[in-house]
Amino acid sequence: MSGRRLLAAACVFVVGATVLLTSCDSTSIATGSGNGCPTAPGVTPTSLNFGVLYPTTGVDTTTFTPYRAGIDARLGLANSEGGVQGRQIQYTWADDGADPRNNLVQAQHLVDYSKVFAVQEFSSSPQGSAAWLHSQAIPVVGTSDDAVWAQYGNMFSYFNLITASGGSISTWGQYAKAQRTTKVAVLVAQLSPRSEAFGAEMAASMRAEGIQVETIDFDSVNLNMSALVDRIRSSGADMITGVFDATEFIKVGLQVRAAVPTMKILSASGYDQGVLTVGKQLAGMSVFTAFLPFETPIPAQKTFLAAMTRFSPQQEQPANEIALTGWIDTDIMLRGLQAAGRCPTRQSFITNMRNVTGYTAGGLLPQPVDMKSTFGKLTVCYSFLQISSNGKRFVPVGPRSLCGTPVR
């Protein structure tokens, strides 16, 4: 993982469990912004420093390496084009170990010690720091897979998969219906609020389209695969779906396919070239994305891939879902900094970014995002793909995006 070449000079500091990457020039995180602007943390006349919070240790480590490559690519391109408001954009990162308590500790460290202007998160534990960051009026951008992203007005994401208000959307049910699905087994990992919340959404979506549903809870920590497969088979379902660790879901899918070869699979994760290495066993498996996939030939994807090759060559497969997520999250950060003006303050970022309309991440999103009207609401538009019959590629299904409606 490399962000070092974005900085003119770099130093690595180890503070407890946190590894901080920051400029050797102490002015890069000074509080005075100069040029007649009021002081703002992380801002100088020539640079702006934000924080990145994600796990480099713990259970989620492998999924976060390409995310940072996406950050480096987006910042590399932006800085090569002059930065934002004449400032080069830099970042300091901290490891939360995918633990809510450490998520809070490291967020506080970034804000209070490193004096970052804003925070970007790609963590499975954002609930640890969300309330505190909101109380401090710190702008936060990142990937929304927890209800807190739809709860606090200082947090910005390009989609909401889960909200605190409940409800669902018809999109997944519409897709399943088009695949001639009659009954869906919704797999829910026990003791996982995220899996439970999404399972409820998926079940409501299916029922809204007249599809039968059976929810199957299972212990993902002590997984009894044969017992789970037996429950799925006896349910009479012709599709399985759910949201939990992609690797585990693929294992379940393979075992279910071995028992029921005609079983349809709809996964919230798994859009990854690595999945294609298992061969034909997962042919026809469906995945959905909150962005236009790589198989959609658009200029924005070409820009992303070129920047990955130029600024993140360490990423062997630039067409990577997690890397693209890092790119889009960082693009939101840059858009917010642009909206904050020549003399950026945290409040001007929050206020002005919340008023942004028509945001598309340069054309990567299936539908323009209005940061105010869509706040706190479930995203209704997704792109769907299936693994080809020979198991070697993903194939877009239907229109570029399928947009449903809210359901209760």
C-alpha positions, 0 to 999 in steps of 0.5 A: 500500500503506498501513499508516500509518493503523493507527498513531497517528503514523507515520514512514518510515525508509530504511535501505539497501534496507529501508523501515521503517514504525514509530511516531514514539513510540519507546516502540512498540518499546521492550523494556520491557513494563511493568505488572509484566510481564518485558521483551519486545522490541516490547512496551509496556503499550499496544502490540506491534510485529511485523515483516513480511518481503516483497518490495516490489522484485524479480520478485514485487512485484505480488503483494505489494501486496494482501497488505499490504492484507489485513494492514491490514484484519485489524489495523484490525479487531482494533485497533478492537475493543481490540487483543490483551490491551489492546495495539494491534498495529502492524508494521514491514515490510522488503523482502527483494527475493525474494532468500534472502541479503537475506531473512536480512539483513532478518530480522536487521534487523527483530529486532536493530534494529527489536526486533520481537516476531515476524516475519510472512513472505510471501516466496518466499525464507523459506529464507534466514532460517528457520534463523537465526530458529529459532536465535533462537527468534523466532515466525514466521507466514506462507504456507507454500510451502517445506519450511522451514515444515514443518521448524522448530517456531517457524514457523506456517502454516494449510497445508503445500503442500510438506514436507521429508519428501516424500510426497503426498496423494490429493486432487488425484488424486481431483479429476482422476479425478472430472473423468474424467482419464486422463493428466496432464502435470505441468509442472515449471520447471527450477531451481525446487525448489518446482516440482520438489517440488510436481510430484513430489507431484502426480504421486504423487497422480495415480498413487495414483488410477490416472491416468497421468502424464508429467512435462515439464521446461521452461526457464521463464527461456528459455521455448520456448512452441511446443516446450513445447506440442508436447511436451504435445500429443504426450504424449497427456495430457488434463490439465496441471498444475503450480506456478510463476508464475501469469502464466506458467502462464496463458500456457501454458494459453492456448497449450495450449488453442489447440492442444488445445481439450479440454485440462483445466487444474488450477492451483495458482495463478490464483484471481484476478479478473484471470484472468477478463479473458482470456474464454472461452479458459480456461473450465473451468480448475480452481484449488484453494485452502486456504481457503473461496473468496469464492463460498462465502457464509459470515459470515467472508467478509462480515467480511473484505470489510467490513474491507477496505472500511473499513481498506484502501480502496486495494485496488480488488478486496477479494475478492482471494486474496492479500489474504485470505492476508494477512488469515489470516496476520495472524489467526494472528499475533493468535491467537498473541499472544492465546495468549501471555498478558497478559505475552507472551514469544516462547517463550510465543507458540511454546509456546502457539500450538503447542498451539492446536487447532481453528483455522479463521481465524474460519471461513475454512478448509475444515478446522480446523487442529491446530497440533501434530498437523498440523505437518510434514504436508501439508494434505489438504483443499482447495476446488476451483473452475472458470472458468464456461463464459462465462469470467466467474466462478469456480464452486465444484466439489463439496463445500465442501472435498475431503479426501484421505489421505496417500500415498507 
